[in-house]
Amino acid sequence: MNKQYAPGLHLLIDFWGADQPTDLHQVEFLLREAAEACGARVLEVRLHSFGDAGGVTGVAILAESHISLHTWPEHDFIALDIFLCGDRDAAPALKVLKSGLSPKHVNVSEIRRGHDN
Amino acid sequence: MNKQYAPGLHLLIDFWGADQPTDLHQVEFLLREAAEACGARVLEVRLHSFGDAGGVTGVAILAESHISLHTWPEHDFIALDIFLCGDRDAAPALKVLKSGLSPKHVNVSEIRRGHDN
């Protein structure tokens, strides 16, 4: 058991006042673009729509973990995660997501996974 | 924009010294059992194997967000997330995951999503 091994960084990203996507193809393109921006390999993207008023939910499953997206249009809110194992830089993926969704306010929590903190 | 609205609690769970699952059907059963334990509705479970020595990765996409699992058998490590919107209690799901994977050491970080913290 090597508690100090760090598989990678997990960003928990909250967007308020962002564009609320309803087109699943658009969301898939965005998640793939975000993964590509940090050199991650997409195994598949799976998305579900709750209808235009209900938001979308889903995930890009990566060889390096995942990027997830859940929207709450009724609360003007989107929750995104970027979890990348290894030493990949998540910043380019975050930049893509910001550029694609144009949030007015952003909160990011960084959690180092695999540390015993 | 209502920054104080809290869509839900996100648990980031690190397991060390756990059983390392290789059977995707077993993992799917575990994730569905965890979701069921907290009353969440599974939209689908998508899993990928990197071979017995390479671990498994995937997610249960929920109507209430997601439960993800990524294993690193080479580091004796598993990263799990339980993200449940609303006021659902994630504790029963965590209990199921612990019972199913028998970790020797557990670290849990609780992040309230949707708060401006």
gemmi code that builds the backbone of each chain (N, CA, C; Angstrom):
import gemmi

chains = {
    "A": [
        ("MET", (0.849, -1.198, 0.000), (0.000, 0.000, 0.000), (0.892, 1.259, 0.000)),
        ("ASN", (0.835, 2.000, -1.068), (1.632, 3.226, -1.135), (0.683, 4.423, -1.110)),
        ("LYS", (0.438, 4.907, 0.103), (-0.574, 5.952, 0.263), (-0.165, 7.260, -0.406)),
        ("GLN", (1.124, 7.417, -0.605), (1.582, 8.700, -1.138), (1.517, 8.772, -2.656)),
        ("TYR", (1.263, 7.626, -3.290), (1.158, 7.669, -4.745), (-0.032, 8.528, -5.151)),
        ("ALA", (0.173, 9.390, -6.085), (-0.907, 10.289, -6.509), (-1.324, 9.974, -7.931)),
        ("PRO", (-2.446, 9.221, -8.119), (-2.920, 8.971, -9.470), (-3.205, 10.236, -10.256)),
        ("GLY", (-3.593, 11.317, -9.593), (-3.816, 12.515, -10.399), (-4.666, 13.560, -9.718)),
        ("LEU", (-4.893, 14.614, -10.469), (-5.614, 15.763, -9.945), (-7.069, 15.711, -10.397)),
        ("HIS", (-7.963, 16.032, -9.460), (-9.400, 16.048, -9.744), (-9.897, 17.480, -9.536)),
        ("LEU", (-10.384, 18.078, -10.606), (-10.974, 19.420, -10.499), (-12.484, 19.298, -10.425)),
        ("LEU", (-13.072, 19.900, -9.393), (-14.536, 19.998, -9.290), (-14.900, 21.436, -9.627)),
        ("ILE", (-15.634, 21.590, -10.708), (-15.845, 22.905, -11.307), (-17.330, 23.237, -11.295)),
        ("ASP", (-17.670, 24.336, -10.660), (-19.060, 24.796, -10.620), (-19.190, 26.052, -11.473)),
        ("PHE", (-20.118, 26.023, -12.413), (-20.393, 27.165, -13.288), (-21.769, 27.724, -12.935)),
        ("TRP", (-21.841, 29.028, -12.737), (-23.132, 29.710, -12.620), (-23.270, 30.696, -13.780)),
        ("GLY", (-24.481, 30.893, -14.206), (-24.746, 31.897, -15.248), (-24.142, 31.525, -16.590)),
        ("ALA", (-23.953, 30.229, -16.822), (-23.357, 29.768, -18.088), (-24.441, 29.543, -19.139)),
        ("ASP", (-23.996, 29.407, -20.385), (-24.919, 28.925, -21.411), (-25.361, 27.524, -21.015)),
        ("GLN", (-26.645, 27.244, -21.154), (-27.161, 25.915, -20.792), (-27.347, 25.104, -22.073)),
        ("PRO", (-26.461, 24.146, -22.310), (-26.560, 23.384, -23.549), (-27.735, 22.421, -23.512)),
        ("THR", (-28.403, 22.257, -24.650), (-29.496, 21.288, -24.746), (-29.217, 20.247, -25.832)),
        ("ASP", (-28.302, 20.577, -26.729), (-27.980, 19.690, -27.859), (-26.877, 18.718, -27.420)),
        ("LEU", (-27.206, 17.432, -27.360), (-26.230, 16.449, -26.868), (-25.011, 16.354, -27.789)),
        ("HIS", (-25.204, 16.584, -29.088), (-24.045, 16.554, -29.990), (-23.077, 17.687, -29.669)),
        ("GLN", (-23.650, 18.817, -29.326), (-22.821, 19.964, -28.951), (-22.044, 19.661, -27.666)),
        ("VAL", (-22.716, 19.026, -26.696), (-22.052, 18.686, -25.430), (-20.954, 17.648, -25.670)),
        ("GLU", (-21.257, 16.656, -26.499), (-20.240, 15.641, -26.792), (-19.023, 16.273, -27.454)),
        ("PHE", (-19.264, 17.152, -28.388), (-18.151, 17.826, -29.059), (-17.309, 18.593, -28.041)),
        ("LEU", (-17.986, 19.275, -27.117), (-17.282, 20.071, -26.102), (-16.427, 19.181, -25.189)),
        ("LEU", (-16.999, 18.064, -24.735), (-16.251, 17.174, -23.837), (-15.059, 16.555, -24.568)),
        ("ARG", (-15.272, 16.187, -25.826), (-14.156, 15.617, -26.608), (-13.059, 16.658, -26.835)),
        ("GLU", (-13.489, 17.885, -27.083), (-12.529, 18.966, -27.301), (-11.735, 19.224, -26.018)),
        ("ALA", (-12.421, 19.163, -24.868), (-11.753, 19.384, -23.571), (-10.726, 18.276, -23.311)),
        ("ALA", (-11.122, 17.034, -23.585), (-10.197, 15.909, -23.376), (-8.985, 16.037, -24.288)),
        ("GLU", (-9.271, 16.378, -25.532), (-8.175, 16.496, -26.518), (-7.197, 17.597, -26.117)),
        ("ALA", (-7.750, 18.660, -25.521), (-6.907, 19.808, -25.163), (-5.838, 19.440, -24.139)),
        ("CYS", (-6.114, 18.405, -23.334), (-5.096, 18.010, -22.352), (-4.479, 16.651, -22.706)),
        ("GLY", (-4.660, 16.228, -23.929), (-3.981, 15.015, -24.400), (-4.555, 13.731, -23.851)),
        ("ALA", (-5.798, 13.775, -23.374), (-6.425, 12.569, -22.825), (-7.101, 11.777, -23.952)),
        ("ARG", (-7.257, 10.474, -23.712), (-7.854, 9.589, -24.711), (-9.283, 9.241, -24.297)),
        ("VAL", (-10.246, 9.597, -25.128), (-11.658, 9.345, -24.842), (-11.999, 7.902, -25.192)),
        ("LEU", (-12.498, 7.143, -24.212), (-12.976, 5.786, -24.479), (-14.396, 5.838, -25.024)),
        ("GLU", (-15.226, 6.677, -24.428), (-16.563, 6.930, -24.976), (-17.195, 8.116, -24.256)),
        ("VAL", (-18.170, 8.724, -24.907), (-18.957, 9.803, -24.297), (-20.395, 9.317, -24.218)),
        ("ARG", (-20.997, 9.414, -23.044), (-22.380, 8.972, -22.841), (-23.161, 10.121, -22.209)),
        ("LEU", (-24.235, 10.519, -22.850), (-25.003, 11.679, -22.391), (-26.492, 11.363, -22.384)),
        ("HIS", (-27.203, 12.032, -21.492), (-28.652, 11.879, -21.399), (-29.277, 13.269, -21.267)),
        ("SER", (-30.427, 13.418, -21.892), (-31.160, 14.677, -21.795), (-32.423, 14.473, -20.967)),
        ("PHE", (-32.718, 15.440, -20.110), (-33.972, 15.413, -19.357), (-35.001, 16.339, -19.993)),
        ("GLY", (-34.770, 16.678, -21.264), (-35.648, 17.628, -21.951), (-35.074, 19.024, -21.790)),
        ("ASP", (-35.502, 19.926, -22.677), (-34.878, 21.249, -22.712), (-34.904, 21.958, -21.367)),
        ("ALA", (-35.970, 21.767, -20.608), (-36.077, 22.475, -19.323), (-35.380, 21.709, -18.202)),
        ("GLY", (-35.027, 20.450, -18.464), (-34.519, 19.591, -17.400), (-33.026, 19.376, -17.379)),
        ("GLY", (-32.339, 19.863, -18.398), (-30.898, 19.744, -18.383), (-30.366, 18.483, -19.013)),
        ("VAL", (-29.044, 18.367, -19.003), (-28.353, 17.206, -19.551), (-27.365, 16.692, -18.517)),
        ("THR", (-27.022, 15.414, -18.663), (-26.110, 14.788, -17.713), (-25.289, 13.750, -18.460)),
        ("GLY", (-24.068, 13.562, -18.050), (-23.277, 12.544, -18.722), (-21.804, 12.671, -18.448)),
        ("VAL", (-21.036, 11.883, -19.208), (-19.618, 11.763, -18.898), (-18.829, 11.377, -20.144)),
        ("ALA", (-17.613, 11.893, -20.207), (-16.611, 11.371, -21.132), (-15.728, 10.444, -20.307)),
        ("ILE", (-15.784, 9.147, -20.614), (-14.919, 8.193, -19.927), (-13.573, 8.198, -20.652)),
        ("LEU", (-12.536, 8.463, -19.897), (-11.195, 8.608, -20.463), (-10.310, 7.439, -20.047)),
        ("ALA", (-9.305, 7.150, -20.836), (-8.262, 6.225, -20.394), (-7.601, 6.777, -19.130)),
        ("GLU", (-7.701, 8.088, -18.946), (-7.063, 8.763, -17.802), (-8.065, 9.147, -16.710)),
        ("SER", (-9.254, 8.599, -16.697), (-10.332, 8.797, -15.697), (-11.575, 9.393, -16.353)),
        ("HIS", (-11.983, 10.638, -16.041), (-13.228, 11.104, -16.657), (-13.380, 12.618, -16.641)),
        ("ILE", (-14.244, 13.084, -17.541), (-14.781, 14.445, -17.474), (-16.297, 14.289, -17.434)),
        ("SER", (-16.931, 14.821, -16.380), (-18.390, 14.698, -16.268), (-19.041, 16.066, -16.352)),
        ("LEU", (-20.309, 16.055, -16.722), (-21.086, 17.297, -16.853), (-22.517, 17.029, -16.418)),
        ("HIS", (-23.029, 17.868, -15.535), (-24.434, 17.784, -15.119), (-24.962, 19.215, -15.089)),
        ("THR", (-26.081, 19.446, -15.778), (-26.612, 20.809, -15.821), (-27.944, 20.905, -15.081)),
        ("TRP", (-28.155, 22.039, -14.460), (-29.411, 22.368, -13.785), (-29.873, 23.730, -14.314)),
        ("PRO", (-30.520, 23.742, -15.494), (-30.932, 25.039, -16.045), (-31.868, 25.794, -15.110)),
        ("GLU", (-32.648, 25.043, -14.337), (-33.597, 25.698, -13.418), (-32.880, 26.441, -12.290)),
        ("HIS", (-31.622, 26.139, -12.093), (-30.833, 26.820, -11.062), (-29.648, 27.570, -11.661)),
        ("ASP", (-29.648, 27.668, -12.987), (-28.600, 28.431, -13.673), (-27.212, 27.885, -13.322)),
        ("PHE", (-27.126, 26.555, -13.187), (-25.929, 25.930, -12.624), (-25.477, 24.737, -13.472)),
        ("ILE", (-24.148, 24.566, -13.568), (-23.556, 23.387, -14.214), (-22.421, 22.876, -13.321)),
        ("ALA", (-22.411, 21.579, -13.056), (-21.309, 20.955, -12.318), (-20.475, 20.136, -13.295)),
        ("LEU", (-19.187, 20.407, -13.317), (-18.254, 19.680, -14.178), (-17.130, 19.095, -13.341)),
        ("ASP", (-16.633, 17.937, -13.737), (-15.431, 17.366, -13.122), (-14.408, 17.089, -14.209)),
        ("ILE", (-13.176, 17.359, -13.908), (-12.065, 16.893, -14.755), (-11.141, 16.094, -13.848)),
        ("PHE", (-11.103, 14.800, -14.057), (-10.244, 13.925, -13.251), (-9.276, 13.238, -14.213)),
        ("LEU", (-8.007, 13.587, -14.091), (-6.976, 13.085, -15.004), (-5.873, 12.418, -14.207)),
        ("CYS", (-5.648, 11.153, -14.449), (-4.542, 10.497, -13.751), (-3.224, 10.904, -14.397)),
        ("GLY", (-2.163, 10.668, -13.641), (-0.831, 11.035, -14.109), (-0.593, 12.520, -13.917)),
        ("ASP", (0.339, 13.058, -14.657), (0.703, 14.464, -14.455), (0.163, 15.364, -15.559)),
        ("ARG", (-0.907, 14.927, -16.194), (-1.509, 15.768, -17.237), (-2.059, 17.060, -16.636)),
        ("ASP", (-1.964, 18.118, -17.413), (-2.426, 19.432, -16.986), (-3.894, 19.598, -17.393)),
        ("ALA", (-4.772, 19.805, -16.395), (-6.210, 19.953, -16.675), (-6.566, 21.366, -17.137)),
        ("ALA", (-5.652, 22.301, -17.005), (-5.974, 23.706, -17.306), (-6.491, 23.897, -18.738)),
        ("PRO", (-5.888, 23.258, -19.748), (-6.416, 23.465, -21.109), (-7.851, 22.951, -21.265)),
        ("ALA", (-8.197, 21.880, -20.550), (-9.576, 21.364, -20.620), (-10.538, 22.357, -19.960)),
        ("LEU", (-10.130, 22.899, -18.829), (-10.972, 23.895, -18.148), (-11.188, 25.114, -19.040)),
        ("LYS", (-10.144, 25.509, -19.736), (-10.237, 26.661, -20.643), (-11.259, 26.390, -21.754)),
        ("VAL", (-11.236, 25.166, -22.294), (-12.192, 24.786, -23.341), (-13.623, 24.836, -22.812)),
        ("LEU", (-13.828, 24.325, -21.594), (-15.178, 24.296, -21.013), (-15.679, 25.714, -20.737)),
        ("LYS", (-14.802, 26.563, -20.234), (-15.187, 27.963, -20.004), (-15.536, 28.648, -21.321)),
        ("SER", (-14.704, 28.415, -22.314), (-14.921, 29.054, -23.607), (-16.233, 28.562, -24.240)),
        ("GLY", (-16.551, 27.281, -24.040), (-17.745, 26.717, -24.659), (-19.035, 27.057, -23.943)),
        ("LEU", (-18.954, 27.330, -22.636), (-20.183, 27.503, -21.847), (-20.326, 28.915, -21.262)),
        ("SER", (-19.284, 29.710, -21.340), (-19.326, 31.132, -20.954), (-19.948, 31.390, -19.588)),
        ("PRO", (-19.448, 30.786, -18.526), (-20.007, 31.041, -17.196), (-19.718, 32.468, -16.729)),
        ("LYS", (-20.676, 33.026, -15.972), (-20.458, 34.353, -15.378), (-19.653, 34.233, -14.092)),
        ("HIS", (-19.803, 33.086, -13.423), (-19.096, 32.873, -12.158), (-18.619, 31.428, -12.102)),
        ("VAL", (-17.379, 31.240, -11.632), (-16.768, 29.903, -11.622), (-16.183, 29.623, -10.246)),
        ("ASN", (-16.415, 28.412, -9.748), (-15.716, 27.960, -8.539), (-15.023, 26.634, -8.851)),
        ("VAL", (-13.728, 26.550, -8.548), (-12.969, 25.327, -8.820), (-12.341, 24.820, -7.532)),
        ("SER", (-12.589, 23.558, -7.203), (-11.904, 22.892, -6.091), (-10.931, 21.878, -6.682)),
        ("GLU", (-9.694, 21.909, -6.198), (-8.682, 20.955, -6.670), (-8.449, 19.907, -5.595)),
        ("ILE", (-8.649, 18.652, -5.956), (-8.423, 17.554, -5.011), (-7.371, 16.629, -5.605)),
        ("ARG", (-6.327, 16.369, -4.874), (-5.289, 15.433, -5.305), (-5.748, 14.041, -4.910)),
        ("ARG", (-6.086, 13.204, -5.881), (-6.545, 11.845, -5.600), (-5.350, 10.923, -5.378)),
        ("GLY", (-5.473, 10.059, -4.379), (-4.421, 9.098, -4.112), (-3.499, 9.532, -2.993)),
        ("HIS", (-3.663, 10.767, -2.535), (-2.962, 11.208, -1.332), (-3.783, 10.852, -0.114)),
        ("ASP", (-3.146, 10.649, 0.983), (-3.835, 10.391, 2.234), (-3.910, 11.700, 3.007)),
        ("ASN", (-4.868, 12.560, 2.562), (-4.927, 13.894, 3.182), (-6.119, 14.032, 4.113)),
    ],
    "B": [
        ("MET", (-29.064, 34.162, -10.969), (-27.964, 33.358, -10.438), (-28.135, 33.205, -8.927)),
        ("ASN", (-28.349, 32.000, -8.504), (-28.495, 31.740, -7.069), (-27.319, 30.894, -6.608)),
        ("LYS", (-26.266, 31.568, -6.164), (-25.026, 30.862, -5.827), (-25.192, 29.942, -4.623)),
        ("GLN", (-26.176, 30.219, -3.814), (-26.306, 29.446, -2.577), (-27.071, 28.149, -2.769)),
        ("TYR", (-27.706, 28.000, -3.912), (-28.402, 26.735, -4.147), (-27.390, 25.590, -4.171)),
        ("ALA", (-27.670, 24.524, -3.474), (-26.758, 23.385, -3.411), (-27.365, 22.179, -4.104)),
        ("PRO", (-26.953, 21.900, -5.363), (-27.483, 20.705, -6.024), (-27.210, 19.427, -5.261)),
        ("GLY", (-26.129, 19.366, -4.505), (-25.932, 18.127, -3.749), (-24.518, 17.928, -3.258)),
        ("LEU", (-24.333, 16.780, -2.621), (-23.060, 16.463, -1.994), (-22.259, 15.541, -2.920)),
        ("HIS", (-20.973, 15.823, -3.023), (-20.073, 15.007, -3.845), (-19.023, 14.406, -2.922)),
        ("LEU", (-19.014, 13.082, -2.828), (-17.985, 12.386, -2.038), (-16.885, 11.896, -2.970)),
        ("LEU", (-15.646, 12.269, -2.655), (-14.479, 11.734, -3.367), (-13.827, 10.723, -2.438)),
        ("ILE", (-13.821, 9.484, -2.862), (-13.480, 8.372, -1.981), (-12.244, 7.660, -2.520)),
        ("ASP", (-11.202, 7.591, -1.713), (-9.980, 6.876, -2.097), (-9.860, 5.615, -1.258)),
        ("PHE", (-9.724, 4.493, -1.939), (-9.546, 3.189, -1.274), (-8.121, 2.693, -1.513)),
        ("TRP", (-7.433, 2.292, -0.453), (-6.149, 1.591, -0.583), (-6.308, 0.184, -0.009)),
        ("GLY", (-5.562, -0.734, -0.590), (-5.557, -2.092, -0.050), (-6.892, -2.803, -0.216)),
        ("ALA", (-7.670, -2.385, -1.207), (-8.990, -2.999, -1.444), (-8.857, -4.194, -2.379)),
        ("ASP", (-9.914, -4.996, -2.426), (-10.004, -6.007, -3.478), (-10.017, -5.271, -4.820)),
        ("GLN", (-9.273, -5.789, -5.777), (-9.213, -5.159, -7.099), (-10.103, -5.958, -8.051)),
        ("PRO", (-11.271, -5.406, -8.375), (-12.186, -6.152, -9.235), (-11.683, -6.190, -10.677)),
        ("THR", (-11.889, -7.321, -11.345), (-11.517, -7.440, -12.757), (-12.730, -7.802, -13.617)),
        ("ASP", (-13.773, -8.287, -12.969), (-14.979, -8.733, -13.669), (-15.945, -7.544, -13.799)),
        ("LEU", (-16.173, -7.116, -15.028), (-17.007, -5.922, -15.235), (-18.446, -6.146, -14.782)),
        ("HIS", (-18.933, -7.376, -14.884), (-20.289, -7.644, -14.405), (-20.367, -7.456, -12.889)),
        ("GLN", (-19.309, -7.867, -12.204), (-19.254, -7.695, -10.748), (-19.245, -6.200, -10.390)),
        ("VAL", (-18.474, -5.425, -11.151), (-18.398, -3.982, -10.888), (-19.744, -3.325, -11.172)),
        ("GLU", (-20.379, -3.715, -12.271), (-21.688, -3.137, -12.593), (-22.699, -3.445, -11.492)),
        ("PHE", (-22.675, -4.664, -11.018), (-23.595, -5.053, -9.939), (-23.352, -4.184, -8.703)),
        ("LEU", (-22.074, -3.986, -8.388), (-21.707, -3.191, -7.204), (-22.182, -1.739, -7.337)),
        ("LEU", (-21.962, -1.150, -8.505), (-22.366, 0.246, -8.697), (-23.890, 0.386, -8.657)),
        ("ARG", (-24.583, -0.602, -9.241), (-26.049, -0.551, -9.212), (-26.572, -0.746, -7.783)),
        ("GLU", (-25.898, -1.615, -7.041), (-26.287, -1.844, -5.653), (-26.071, -0.572, -4.822)),
        ("ALA", (-24.946, 0.105, -5.078), (-24.637, 1.353, -4.353), (-25.685, 2.416, -4.664)),
        ("ALA", (-26.041, 2.545, -5.945), (-27.045, 3.542, -6.331), (-28.391, 3.226, -5.694)),
        ("GLU", (-28.743, 1.969, -5.738), (-30.033, 1.536, -5.183), (-30.094, 1.807, -3.678)),
        ("ALA", (-28.951, 1.631, -3.018), (-28.902, 1.802, -1.558), (-29.272, 3.216, -1.131)),
        ("CYS", (-29.043, 4.181, -2.018), (-29.404, 5.555, -1.644), (-30.582, 6.057, -2.475)),
        ("GLY", (-31.282, 5.150, -3.099), (-32.520, 5.533, -3.788), (-32.313, 6.277, -5.079)),
        ("ALA", (-31.116, 6.154, -5.660), (-30.843, 6.858, -6.914), (-31.280, 5.991, -8.102)),
        ("ARG", (-31.551, 6.648, -9.219), (-32.017, 5.950, -10.424), (-30.876, 5.868, -11.436)),
        ("VAL", (-30.494, 4.652, -11.783), (-29.399, 4.444, -12.735), (-29.914, 4.610, -14.159)),
        ("LEU", (-29.298, 5.528, -14.908), (-29.640, 5.672, -16.329), (-28.886, 4.634, -17.154)),
        ("GLU", (-27.602, 4.451, -16.831), (-26.826, 3.364, -17.438), (-25.494, 3.235, -16.724)),
        ("VAL", (-24.894, 2.060, -16.846), (-23.553, 1.819, -16.312), (-22.647, 1.507, -17.492)),
        ("ARG", (-21.527, 2.200, -17.582), (-20.577, 1.995, -18.671), (-19.196, 1.753, -18.076)),
        ("LEU", (-18.607, 0.619, -18.428), (-17.329, 0.219, -17.837), (-16.359, -0.226, -18.925)),
        ("HIS", (-15.086, -0.060, -18.643), (-14.027, -0.499, -19.553), (-12.948, -1.205, -18.742)),
        ("SER", (-12.390, -2.252, -19.328), (-11.292, -2.973, -18.680), (-9.994, -2.699, -19.434)),
        ("PHE", (-8.922, -2.532, -18.673), (-7.596, -2.402, -19.285), (-6.826, -3.721, -19.180)),
        ("GLY", (-7.561, -4.814, -18.962), (-6.911, -6.116, -18.750), (-6.698, -6.320, -17.265)),
        ("ASP", (-6.512, -7.565, -16.885), (-6.459, -7.901, -15.459), (-5.413, -7.080, -14.703)),
        ("ALA", (-4.288, -6.806, -15.347), (-3.225, -6.077, -14.652), (-3.412, -4.570, -14.743)),
        ("GLY", (-4.331, -4.128, -15.604), (-4.444, -2.697, -15.885), (-5.620, -2.006, -15.235)),
        ("GLY", (-6.499, -2.768, -14.610), (-7.594, -2.140, -13.897), (-8.838, -1.931, -14.730)),
        ("VAL", (-9.836, -1.342, -14.089), (-11.104, -1.045, -14.749), (-11.471, 0.412, -14.488)),
        ("THR", (-12.307, 0.938, -15.369), (-12.697, 2.334, -15.246), (-14.122, 2.477, -15.745)),
        ("GLY", (-14.876, 3.362, -15.162), (-16.225, 3.561, -15.656), (-17.106, 4.321, -14.703)),
        ("VAL", (-18.395, 4.329, -15.043), (-19.319, 5.192, -14.319), (-20.739, 4.639, -14.367)),
        ("ALA", (-21.462, 4.861, -13.278), (-22.909, 4.714, -13.282), (-23.473, 6.118, -13.441)),
        ("ILE", (-24.111, 6.367, -14.577), (-24.749, 7.665, -14.790), (-26.127, 7.602, -14.154)),
        ("LEU", (-26.370, 8.529, -13.254), (-27.610, 8.532, -12.471), (-28.495, 9.697, -12.889)),
        ("ALA", (-29.774, 9.550, -12.675), (-30.666, 10.710, -12.805), (-30.249, 11.786, -11.815)),
        ("GLU", (-29.547, 11.375, -10.749), (-29.113, 12.287, -9.679), (-27.632, 12.634, -9.758)),
        ("SER", (-26.973, 12.403, -10.875), (-25.561, 12.720, -11.166), (-24.769, 11.445, -11.447)),
        ("HIS", (-23.792, 11.024, -10.625), (-23.026, 9.829, -11.011), (-22.308, 9.169, -9.838)),
        ("ILE", (-21.984, 7.889, -10.058), (-21.015, 7.179, -9.225), (-19.941, 6.676, -10.184)),
        ("SER", (-18.683, 7.064, -9.944), (-17.603, 6.626, -10.828), (-16.628, 5.741, -10.077)),
        ("LEU", (-15.908, 4.943, -10.834), (-14.917, 4.019, -10.259), (-13.742, 3.922, -11.221)),
        ("HIS", (-12.538, 4.104, -10.692), (-11.314, 3.912, -11.469), (-10.339, 3.146, -10.584)),
        ("THR", (-9.816, 2.043, -11.103), (-8.907, 1.236, -10.281), (-7.488, 1.283, -10.848)),
        ("TRP", (-6.531, 1.232, -9.921), (-5.112, 1.143, -10.260), (-4.529, -0.027, -9.472)),
        ("PRO", (-4.714, -1.252, -9.981), (-4.197, -2.397, -9.223), (-2.687, -2.305, -8.996)),
        ("GLU", (-1.978, -1.690, -9.930), (-0.519, -1.574, -9.786), (-0.126, -0.662, -8.626)),
        ("HIS", (-1.068, 0.125, -8.154), (-0.804, 0.993, -7.007), (-1.707, 0.667, -5.821)),
        ("ASP", (-2.407, -0.453, -5.924), (-3.239, -0.905, -4.806), (-4.289, 0.148, -4.449)),
        ("PHE", (-4.806, 0.825, -5.469), (-5.614, 2.022, -5.246), (-6.885, 2.005, -6.101)),
        ("ILE", (-7.979, 2.522, -5.520), (-9.237, 2.714, -6.255), (-9.783, 4.101, -5.922)),
        ("ALA", (-10.158, 4.857, -6.944), (-10.806, 6.160, -6.750), (-12.282, 6.029, -7.103)),
        ("LEU", (-13.132, 6.408, -6.165), (-14.582, 6.364, -6.364), (-15.173, 7.745, -6.104)),
        ("ASP", (-16.217, 8.079, -6.853), (-16.982, 9.292, -6.571), (-18.442, 8.924, -6.388)),
        ("ILE", (-19.070, 9.556, -5.439), (-20.533, 9.493, -5.329), (-21.028, 10.932, -5.348)),
        ("PHE", (-21.705, 11.295, -6.431), (-22.230, 12.655, -6.556), (-23.746, 12.526, -6.717)),
        ("LEU", (-24.459, 13.002, -5.710), (-25.921, 12.864, -5.680), (-26.560, 14.226, -5.502)),
        ("CYS", (-27.374, 14.631, -6.453), (-28.063, 15.900, -6.285), (-29.215, 15.741, -5.307)),
        ("GLY", (-29.666, 16.865, -4.826), (-30.750, 16.858, -3.846), (-30.213, 16.509, -2.473)),
        ("ASP", (-31.091, 16.073, -1.623), (-30.686, 15.821, -0.237), (-30.545, 14.326, 0.059)),
        ("ARG", (-30.295, 13.535, -0.991), (-30.096, 12.096, -0.776), (-28.853, 11.855, 0.075)),
        ("ASP", (-28.928, 10.817, 0.888), (-27.827, 10.447, 1.771), (-26.909, 9.474, 1.033)),
        ("ALA", (-25.641, 9.859, 0.873), (-24.681, 8.999, 0.155), (-24.111, 7.894, 1.044)),
        ("ALA", (-24.330, 7.986, 2.344), (-23.713, 7.028, 3.269), (-24.038, 5.562, 2.947)),
        ("PRO", (-25.295, 5.233, 2.620), (-25.573, 3.829, 2.291), (-24.808, 3.339, 1.059)),
        ("ALA", (-24.593, 4.215, 0.094), (-23.826, 3.831, -1.105), (-22.362, 3.583, -0.734)),
        ("LEU", (-21.825, 4.458, 0.096), (-20.436, 4.274, 0.547), (-20.284, 2.962, 1.302)),
        ("LYS", (-21.264, 2.649, 2.117), (-21.244, 1.395, 2.873), (-21.217, 0.188, 1.927)),
        ("VAL", (-22.026, 0.241, 0.872), (-22.048, -0.841, -0.118), (-20.682, -0.991, -0.792)),
        ("LEU", (-20.077, 0.140, -1.158), (-18.777, 0.090, -1.848), (-17.693, -0.470, -0.926)),
        ("LYS", (-17.724, -0.053, 0.337), (-16.754, -0.586, 1.306), (-16.951, -2.086, 1.489)),
        ("SER", (-18.196, -2.478, 1.620), (-18.499, -3.891, 1.838), (-18.077, -4.728, 0.632)),
        ("GLY", (-18.248, -4.181, -0.563), (-17.945, -4.921, -1.778), (-16.471, -4.987, -2.112)),
        ("LEU", (-15.694, -3.988, -1.658), (-14.288, -3.902, -2.080), (-13.297, -4.052, -0.925)),
        ("SER", (-13.783, -4.026, 0.308), (-12.975, -4.319, 1.504), (-11.647, -3.547, 1.573)),
        ("PRO", (-11.702, -2.226, 1.507), (-10.446, -1.469, 1.588), (-9.832, -1.542, 2.986)),
        ("LYS", (-8.490, -1.523, 3.028), (-7.798, -1.480, 4.318), (-7.721, -0.045, 4.835)),
        ("HIS", (-7.719, 0.897, 3.916), (-7.608, 2.303, 4.297), (-8.508, 3.125, 3.378)),
        ("VAL", (-9.221, 4.087, 3.975), (-10.199, 4.883, 3.217), (-9.976, 6.362, 3.499)),
        ("ASN", (-10.026, 7.166, 2.462), (-10.044, 8.614, 2.637), (-11.248, 9.180, 1.883)),
        ("VAL", (-12.061, 9.975, 2.574), (-13.255, 10.555, 1.950), (-13.214, 12.080, 2.065)),
        ("SER", (-13.346, 12.758, 0.933), (-13.499, 14.212, 0.928), (-14.933, 14.535, 0.534)),
        ("GLU", (-15.569, 15.405, 1.312), (-16.946, 15.815, 1.013), (-16.939, 17.223, 0.428)),
        ("ILE", (-17.492, 17.350, -0.764), (-17.563, 18.662, -1.405), (-19.031, 18.968, -1.674)),
        ("ARG", (-19.486, 20.085, -1.197), (-20.856, 20.521, -1.456), (-20.866, 21.235, -2.798)),
        ("ARG", (-21.508, 20.636, -3.804), (-21.535, 21.262, -5.134), (-22.668, 22.293, -5.199)),
        ("GLY", (-22.352, 23.408, -5.829), (-23.367, 24.434, -6.002), (-23.251, 25.555, -4.985)),
        ("HIS", (-22.386, 25.344, -3.998), (-22.066, 26.431, -3.075), (-20.926, 27.256, -3.638)),
        ("ASP", (-20.887, 28.486, -3.310), (-19.791, 29.348, -3.725), (-18.779, 29.399, -2.584)),
        ("ASN", (-17.984, 28.306, -2.466), (-17.056, 28.236, -1.321), (-15.613, 28.483, -1.754)),
    ],
}
model = gemmi.Model(1)
for chain_id, residues in chains.items():
    chain = gemmi.Chain(chain_id)
    for i, (resn, *xyz) in enumerate(residues, 1):
        res = gemmi.Residue()
        res.name, res.seqid = resn, gemmi.SeqId(i, " ")
        for name, pos in zip(("N", "CA", "C"), xyz):
            atom = gemmi.Atom()
            atom.name, atom.element = name, gemmi.Element(name[0])
            atom.pos, atom.b_iso = gemmi.Position(*pos), 0.0
            res.add_atom(atom)
        chain.add_residue(res)
    model.add_chain(chain)
structure = gemmi.Structure()
structure.add_model(model)
structure.setup_entities()
